[in-house]
Amino acid sequence: MTIDPEAFRDVLSNFAASVTVVTARSEDGPVGLTVSAFTSVSLDPPLILICIDHKAGSLHAIRQAGWFTVNFLNAGSGATAMMFASKEIDKFASTPHRPPANERAGPVLTDEHVVSYFECETQQRIQAGDHDIFVALVRAGALVNDTVLPMVYVRRRFAHLEFDT
């Protein structure tokens, strides 16, 4: 016996997570989706992981590419997060972006959308339930804007951080 799926979602909704847009290259052009299942794994070597639902339209491209970029959205980018969470076909037509340092990684969203980013090379892919887990080596990255706080997702809404004094 396991926890009821709705109760599971309710409990998890209290776990605040960073909001990222994961991008990759495909034969048809760039792809991207909003991902909140992100965490660091190791400092030496620098490893991260992301989890992507099997129903995600970008999953096949991320599997095939072997590289992806994790764009950490800033607190004012709720519209960007929602657009990349949608089934819209060309998400990059209205989203300013630039090429990554490594041409195999996905596009980097411009400074107005992100606080930082990582360019990652997939090291391992694990199928777990209804998601794929990608463990990736961070090959490049940067803090883009340390004056703007990152966006978080908690209780099924985007939220702004506020530091305790």
C-alpha atoms as an extended CHARMM CRD file, in Angstrom:
* protein
*
       165  EXT
         1         1  MET       CA              0.0000000000        0.0000000000        0.0000000000  PROA      1               0.0000000000
         2         2  THR       CA              1.2300000000        3.5240000000       -0.8290000000  PROA      2               0.0000000000
         3         3  ILE       CA              0.0540000000        7.0520000000       -0.1210000000  PROA      3               0.0000000000
         4         4  ASP       CA             -2.9110000000        8.3210000000       -2.1330000000  PROA      4               0.0000000000
         5         5  PRO       CA             -1.6200000000       10.2800000000       -5.1920000000  PROA      5               0.0000000000
         6         6  GLU       CA             -3.5190000000       13.4570000000       -4.2700000000  PROA      6               0.0000000000
         7         7  ALA       CA             -2.2200000000       13.3430000000       -0.6780000000  PROA      7               0.0000000000
         8         8  PHE       CA              1.2900000000       12.7940000000       -2.0580000000  PROA      8               0.0000000000
         9         9  ARG       CA              0.9440000000       15.9290000000       -4.2370000000  PROA      9               0.0000000000
        10        10  ASP       CA             -0.4600000000       17.9310000000       -1.3290000000  PROA      10              0.0000000000
        11        11  VAL       CA              2.4750000000       17.0650000000        0.9260000000  PROA      11              0.0000000000
        12        12  LEU       CA              5.0210000000       17.7320000000       -1.8220000000  PROA      12              0.0000000000
        13        13  SER       CA              3.4350000000       21.1140000000       -2.5720000000  PROA      13              0.0000000000
        14        14  ASN       CA              4.9340000000       22.3680000000        0.6980000000  PROA      14              0.0000000000
        15        15  PHE       CA              8.4650000000       21.7190000000       -0.5560000000  PROA      15              0.0000000000
        16        16  ALA       CA              9.7300000000       24.9260000000       -2.1560000000  PROA      16              0.0000000000
        17        17  ALA       CA             11.7180000000       24.2640000000       -5.3220000000  PROA      17              0.0000000000
        18        18  SER       CA             13.6900000000       26.4570000000       -7.6620000000  PROA      18              0.0000000000
        19        19  VAL       CA             12.0700000000       27.1210000000      -11.0270000000  PROA      19              0.0000000000
        20        20  THR       CA             14.2280000000       26.2970000000      -14.0140000000  PROA      20              0.0000000000
        21        21  VAL       CA             13.8130000000       26.1190000000      -17.7470000000  PROA      21              0.0000000000
        22        22  VAL       CA             15.7630000000       23.2130000000      -19.1940000000  PROA      22              0.0000000000
        23        23  THR       CA             16.7360000000       23.6720000000      -22.8360000000  PROA      23              0.0000000000
        24        24  ALA       CA             18.3130000000       21.3600000000      -25.3850000000  PROA      24              0.0000000000
        25        25  ARG       CA             18.9980000000       21.1510000000      -29.0860000000  PROA      25              0.0000000000
        26        26  SER       CA             17.0440000000       18.9030000000      -31.4190000000  PROA      26              0.0000000000
        27        27  GLU       CA             17.0860000000       18.2610000000      -35.1510000000  PROA      27              0.0000000000
        28        28  ASP       CA             14.1060000000       20.6180000000      -35.4330000000  PROA      28              0.0000000000
        29        29  GLY       CA             15.6330000000       23.4250000000      -33.3760000000  PROA      29              0.0000000000
        30        30  PRO       CA             15.7680000000       24.2810000000      -29.6920000000  PROA      30              0.0000000000
        31        31  VAL       CA             13.3650000000       22.7500000000      -27.1730000000  PROA      31              0.0000000000
        32        32  GLY       CA             12.6650000000       23.6610000000      -23.5740000000  PROA      32              0.0000000000
        33        33  LEU       CA             10.4190000000       23.0080000000      -20.6210000000  PROA      33              0.0000000000
        34        34  THR       CA              9.8770000000       24.2480000000      -17.0830000000  PROA      34              0.0000000000
        35        35  VAL       CA             11.4120000000       21.9430000000      -14.4800000000  PROA      35              0.0000000000
        36        36  SER       CA             11.2230000000       22.2560000000      -10.7030000000  PROA      36              0.0000000000
        37        37  ALA       CA             12.7340000000       18.8240000000       -9.9980000000  PROA      37              0.0000000000
        38        38  PHE       CA             16.3740000000       19.9180000000       -9.8410000000  PROA      38              0.0000000000
        39        39  THR       CA             19.0680000000       19.3380000000       -7.2340000000  PROA      39              0.0000000000
        40        40  SER       CA             22.8110000000       19.2570000000       -6.8490000000  PROA      40              0.0000000000
        41        41  VAL       CA             24.3510000000       15.8060000000       -6.4340000000  PROA      41              0.0000000000
        42        42  SER       CA             28.1060000000       16.2830000000       -5.9990000000  PROA      42              0.0000000000
        43        43  LEU       CA             30.7040000000       19.0430000000       -5.8000000000  PROA      43              0.0000000000
        44        44  ASP       CA             33.6120000000       16.8790000000       -6.9860000000  PROA      44              0.0000000000
        45        45  PRO       CA             32.8620000000       16.2150000000       -9.7550000000  PROA      45              0.0000000000
        46        46  PRO       CA             30.1540000000       18.8850000000      -10.1750000000  PROA      46              0.0000000000
        47        47  LEU       CA             26.9840000000       16.8390000000      -10.7590000000  PROA      47              0.0000000000
        48        48  ILE       CA             23.3290000000       17.8410000000      -10.8010000000  PROA      48              0.0000000000
        49        49  LEU       CA             20.1280000000       15.9900000000      -11.5390000000  PROA      49              0.0000000000
        50        50  ILE       CA             16.8120000000       16.8620000000      -13.1250000000  PROA      50              0.0000000000
        51        51  CYS       CA             13.6350000000       14.8040000000      -13.3830000000  PROA      51              0.0000000000
        52        52  ILE       CA             11.3710000000       14.9920000000      -16.4300000000  PROA      52              0.0000000000
        53        53  ASP       CA              7.8920000000       13.5050000000      -16.8370000000  PROA      53              0.0000000000
        54        54  HSD       CA              7.5270000000       10.8630000000      -19.5380000000  PROA      54              0.0000000000
        55        55  LYS       CA              4.6560000000       12.9220000000      -21.0160000000  PROA      55              0.0000000000
        56        56  ALA       CA              6.8660000000       15.9790000000      -21.6030000000  PROA      56              0.0000000000
        57        57  GLY       CA              7.1560000000       16.9230000000      -25.2520000000  PROA      57              0.0000000000
        58        58  SER       CA             10.8510000000       17.8050000000      -24.9060000000  PROA      58              0.0000000000
        59        59  LEU       CA             11.8870000000       14.5390000000      -23.2440000000  PROA      59              0.0000000000
        60        60  HSD       CA             12.9150000000       12.7460000000      -26.4490000000  PROA      60              0.0000000000
        61        61  ALA       CA             15.1180000000       15.6640000000      -27.5530000000  PROA      61              0.0000000000
        62        62  ILE       CA             16.8160000000       15.8610000000      -24.1450000000  PROA      62              0.0000000000
        63        63  ARG       CA             17.4600000000       12.1070000000      -24.2320000000  PROA      63              0.0000000000
        64        64  GLN       CA             18.9220000000       12.3380000000      -27.7470000000  PROA      64              0.0000000000
        65        65  ALA       CA             20.9870000000       15.5000000000      -27.2620000000  PROA      65              0.0000000000
        66        66  GLY       CA             23.1370000000       14.2260000000      -24.4090000000  PROA      66              0.0000000000
        67        67  TRP       CA             23.5410000000       17.8510000000      -23.2810000000  PROA      67              0.0000000000
        68        68  PHE       CA             21.1710000000       20.4210000000      -21.8180000000  PROA      68              0.0000000000
        69        69  THR       CA             21.1700000000       23.8170000000      -20.1370000000  PROA      69              0.0000000000
        70        70  VAL       CA             19.4800000000       24.5440000000      -16.8120000000  PROA      70              0.0000000000
        71        71  ASN       CA             18.3200000000       28.1810000000      -16.7200000000  PROA      71              0.0000000000
        72        72  PHE       CA             17.4310000000       29.3480000000      -13.1790000000  PROA      72              0.0000000000
        73        73  LEU       CA             14.5800000000       31.8350000000      -13.5500000000  PROA      73              0.0000000000
        74        74  ASN       CA             14.4470000000       35.1070000000      -11.6530000000  PROA      74              0.0000000000
        75        75  ALA       CA             11.5100000000       36.0560000000       -9.4500000000  PROA      75              0.0000000000
        76        76  GLY       CA              9.9100000000       38.2000000000      -12.1590000000  PROA      76              0.0000000000
        77        77  SER       CA              9.7060000000       35.4940000000      -14.8190000000  PROA      77              0.0000000000
        78        78  GLY       CA              6.3970000000       33.7860000000      -14.0640000000  PROA      78              0.0000000000
        79        79  ALA       CA              5.1380000000       34.3090000000      -17.6190000000  PROA      79              0.0000000000
        80        80  THR       CA              8.2810000000       32.6500000000      -18.9850000000  PROA      80              0.0000000000
        81        81  ALA       CA              7.8490000000       29.6890000000      -16.6310000000  PROA      81              0.0000000000
        82        82  MET       CA              4.2140000000       29.2550000000      -17.6870000000  PROA      82              0.0000000000
        83        83  MET       CA              5.0210000000       29.5050000000      -21.3880000000  PROA      83              0.0000000000
        84        84  PHE       CA              7.7490000000       26.8400000000      -21.1300000000  PROA      84              0.0000000000
        85        85  ALA       CA              5.3150000000       24.6670000000      -19.1370000000  PROA      85              0.0000000000
        86        86  SER       CA              2.8090000000       24.8880000000      -22.0140000000  PROA      86              0.0000000000
        87        87  LYS       CA              2.5120000000       22.8240000000      -25.1970000000  PROA      87              0.0000000000
        88        88  GLU       CA              3.3160000000       25.8850000000      -27.3330000000  PROA      88              0.0000000000
        89        89  ILE       CA              5.3060000000       24.8260000000      -30.3880000000  PROA      89              0.0000000000
        90        90  ASP       CA              7.9760000000       27.5420000000      -30.7560000000  PROA      90              0.0000000000
        91        91  LYS       CA              8.7560000000       28.7260000000      -27.2490000000  PROA      91              0.0000000000
        92        92  PHE       CA             11.8950000000       30.5190000000      -28.4030000000  PROA      92              0.0000000000
        93        93  ALA       CA             10.1920000000       32.8170000000      -30.9090000000  PROA      93              0.0000000000
        94        94  SER       CA              9.1960000000       35.2400000000      -28.1480000000  PROA      94              0.0000000000
        95        95  THR       CA             11.9120000000       34.4240000000      -25.5900000000  PROA      95              0.0000000000
        96        96  PRO       CA             15.2550000000       36.1850000000      -25.9510000000  PROA      96              0.0000000000
        97        97  HSD       CA             18.1080000000       33.6860000000      -25.7610000000  PROA      97              0.0000000000
        98        98  ARG       CA             21.7150000000       33.2370000000      -26.7920000000  PROA      98              0.0000000000
        99        99  PRO       CA             23.9110000000       30.3260000000      -27.7890000000  PROA      99              0.0000000000
       100       100  PRO       CA             25.6020000000       28.4060000000      -24.9700000000  PROA      100             0.0000000000
       101       101  ALA       CA             29.3830000000       28.3330000000      -24.5210000000  PROA      101             0.0000000000
       102       102  ASN       CA             29.3370000000       24.6890000000      -25.6390000000  PROA      102             0.0000000000
       103       103  GLU       CA             27.4500000000       24.3410000000      -28.9250000000  PROA      103             0.0000000000
       104       104  ARG       CA             26.0210000000       20.9650000000      -27.8270000000  PROA      104             0.0000000000
       105       105  ALA       CA             24.1520000000       22.4600000000      -24.8420000000  PROA      105             0.0000000000
       106       106  GLY       CA             20.7570000000       24.1370000000      -25.0300000000  PROA      106             0.0000000000
       107       107  PRO       CA             20.1430000000       27.8660000000      -25.4300000000  PROA      107             0.0000000000
       108       108  VAL       CA             20.7580000000       30.1970000000      -22.4950000000  PROA      108             0.0000000000
       109       109  LEU       CA             17.8550000000       32.5080000000      -21.7410000000  PROA      109             0.0000000000
       110       110  THR       CA             18.8820000000       36.1520000000      -21.5790000000  PROA      110             0.0000000000
       111       111  ASP       CA             19.7130000000       38.0970000000      -18.4460000000  PROA      111             0.0000000000
       112       112  GLU       CA             16.2010000000       39.5160000000      -18.0770000000  PROA      112             0.0000000000
       113       113  HSD       CA             14.9130000000       35.9710000000      -17.3450000000  PROA      113             0.0000000000
       114       114  VAL       CA             17.6560000000       34.2000000000      -15.4170000000  PROA      114             0.0000000000
       115       115  VAL       CA             19.7720000000       34.6230000000      -12.3210000000  PROA      115             0.0000000000
       116       116  SER       CA             22.1800000000       31.8480000000      -13.3340000000  PROA      116             0.0000000000
       117       117  TYR       CA             22.5900000000       28.8200000000      -15.5890000000  PROA      117             0.0000000000
       118       118  PHE       CA             24.4830000000       25.5340000000      -15.9900000000  PROA      118             0.0000000000
       119       119  GLU       CA             25.4870000000       23.8180000000      -19.2430000000  PROA      119             0.0000000000
       120       120  CYS       CA             25.4110000000       20.0780000000      -18.5730000000  PROA      120             0.0000000000
       121       121  GLU       CA             26.4810000000       16.8130000000      -20.1920000000  PROA      121             0.0000000000
       122       122  THR       CA             24.2850000000       13.8170000000      -19.3720000000  PROA      122             0.0000000000
       123       123  GLN       CA             26.2200000000       11.1040000000      -17.5430000000  PROA      123             0.0000000000
       124       124  GLN       CA             23.3650000000        8.7790000000      -16.6570000000  PROA      124             0.0000000000
       125       125  ARG       CA             19.6550000000        8.4480000000      -17.3720000000  PROA      125             0.0000000000
       126       126  ILE       CA             17.4730000000        6.4140000000      -15.0400000000  PROA      126             0.0000000000
       127       127  GLN       CA             13.8260000000        5.5810000000      -15.6310000000  PROA      127             0.0000000000
       128       128  ALA       CA             11.9820000000        5.9050000000      -12.3250000000  PROA      128             0.0000000000
       129       129  GLY       CA              8.2080000000        5.5960000000      -12.2460000000  PROA      129             0.0000000000
       130       130  ASP       CA              6.6860000000        8.1330000000      -14.6230000000  PROA      130             0.0000000000
       131       131  HSD       CA              9.8680000000       10.2390000000      -14.9040000000  PROA      131             0.0000000000
       132       132  ASP       CA             13.3870000000       10.0640000000      -16.3090000000  PROA      132             0.0000000000
       133       133  ILE       CA             16.1630000000       11.1520000000      -13.9610000000  PROA      133             0.0000000000
       134       134  PHE       CA             19.1370000000       12.7610000000      -15.7010000000  PROA      134             0.0000000000
       135       135  VAL       CA             22.3950000000       12.9140000000      -13.7660000000  PROA      135             0.0000000000
       136       136  ALA       CA             24.6600000000       15.3950000000      -15.5170000000  PROA      136             0.0000000000
       137       137  LEU       CA             28.1770000000       16.7980000000      -15.2750000000  PROA      137             0.0000000000
       138       138  VAL       CA             28.2090000000       20.5960000000      -15.1510000000  PROA      138             0.0000000000
       139       139  ARG       CA             30.6150000000       21.7370000000      -17.8760000000  PROA      139             0.0000000000
       140       140  ALA       CA             29.9730000000       25.5000000000      -17.6760000000  PROA      140             0.0000000000
       141       141  GLY       CA             27.7710000000       27.9850000000      -15.9200000000  PROA      141             0.0000000000
       142       142  ALA       CA             27.5790000000       31.4480000000      -14.4770000000  PROA      142             0.0000000000
       143       143  LEU       CA             25.8580000000       33.6530000000      -11.9770000000  PROA      143             0.0000000000
       144       144  VAL       CA             24.2170000000       36.2010000000      -14.2590000000  PROA      144             0.0000000000
       145       145  ASN       CA             22.5260000000       38.5510000000      -11.8090000000  PROA      145             0.0000000000
       146       146  ASP       CA             23.0540000000       38.4590000000       -8.0500000000  PROA      146             0.0000000000
       147       147  THR       CA             20.8320000000       41.4990000000       -7.4330000000  PROA      147             0.0000000000
       148       148  VAL       CA             17.6370000000       39.6270000000       -8.3570000000  PROA      148             0.0000000000
       149       149  LEU       CA             16.3500000000       36.6890000000       -6.3220000000  PROA      149             0.0000000000
       150       150  PRO       CA             15.4500000000       33.3780000000       -7.9680000000  PROA      150             0.0000000000
       151       151  MET       CA             11.8750000000       32.2320000000       -8.4350000000  PROA      151             0.0000000000
       152       152  VAL       CA             10.5420000000       29.3580000000       -6.3330000000  PROA      152             0.0000000000
       153       153  TYR       CA              7.4870000000       27.1450000000       -6.6870000000  PROA      153             0.0000000000
       154       154  VAL       CA              5.5860000000       26.2290000000       -3.5350000000  PROA      154             0.0000000000
       155       155  ARG       CA              1.9650000000       25.2720000000       -2.8290000000  PROA      155             0.0000000000
       156       156  ARG       CA              1.3760000000       25.0730000000       -6.5900000000  PROA      156             0.0000000000
       157       157  ARG       CA              2.2580000000       28.7380000000       -7.1260000000  PROA      157             0.0000000000
       158       158  PHE       CA              5.2740000000       30.8150000000       -8.0210000000  PROA      158             0.0000000000
       159       159  ALA       CA              6.6450000000       32.7270000000       -5.0540000000  PROA      159             0.0000000000
       160       160  HSD       CA              9.2390000000       35.3570000000       -4.3100000000  PROA      160             0.0000000000
       161       161  LEU       CA             11.8890000000       34.7760000000       -1.6850000000  PROA      161             0.0000000000
       162       162  GLU       CA             12.2940000000       37.1100000000        1.2180000000  PROA      162             0.0000000000
       163       163  PHE       CA             15.2510000000       36.7650000000        3.5510000000  PROA      163             0.0000000000
       164       164  ASP       CA             14.8860000000       36.8470000000        7.3300000000  PROA      164             0.0000000000
       165       165  THR       CA             16.7320000000       39.7610000000        8.8700000000  PROA      165             0.0000000000
